[in-house]
Amino acid sequence: MLRLLVPLAMLLTISACGQQAPTETSPSATFRTDPDLTPLPLDSLLASASDAGSQYAELIQEPGPDGPVAAVFAHAPTNMVVAVPTNSSELVVDFGIREAAYTGAERTTGVCFIVSGGNDLAAMNELWRRCLTPADVEADRGMHEHSIALPVQTTLLRFSTAAAVDGQTNFGWSYWGNPRVH
């Protein structure tokens, strides 16, 4: 009995103090605003949308930790390519799945977000991948941010969304927001 009371008391103490464990989607979190980050144009991403899901690609606003964030709605599966300035060393990008995709009666099975890079469209290398399943995992809800080191001589980046489970893309209402490099 005492074993159960101690963790419960600790949980109540933390809650009473108003402290929250830091998470990627914590409402109090702020995303990076380094002054030397250069935004990549969302309209260039949108213009390059291809694959089966591209009929859903459009510019949208999504709630972020510091207010609305401009994003490209990229229903999975979608691929978009953008040129990056020479000597870019890091990409910082926001991403997520729209809330209605996991709060309605029918829900997404998840979306994988993939960033590939290189200097030739035919020979891109995957740099990062993250799959979100917000209907099952609460921490996968909301907007996320990730930083990716770019290999030397990266001149092109591909932003892809794909099904997280068995090719199921129903309600794959994913988006990329605020891509920026330095």
ABEGO torsion letter per residue (X at the ends): XAAAAAAAAAAAAAAAAGBBBBBAABAABBBBABAABBBBBAAAAAAABBEAAAAABBBBBBBBAAEBBBBBBBBOBBBBBBBBBBGBABBBBBBEBBAAAAABABBBAEBBBBBBBEABAABBBBABBBBBBAAABAAABEBBBBBBBBBBGBABBBBBBBBABGGBABGBBBBBBGBBBX
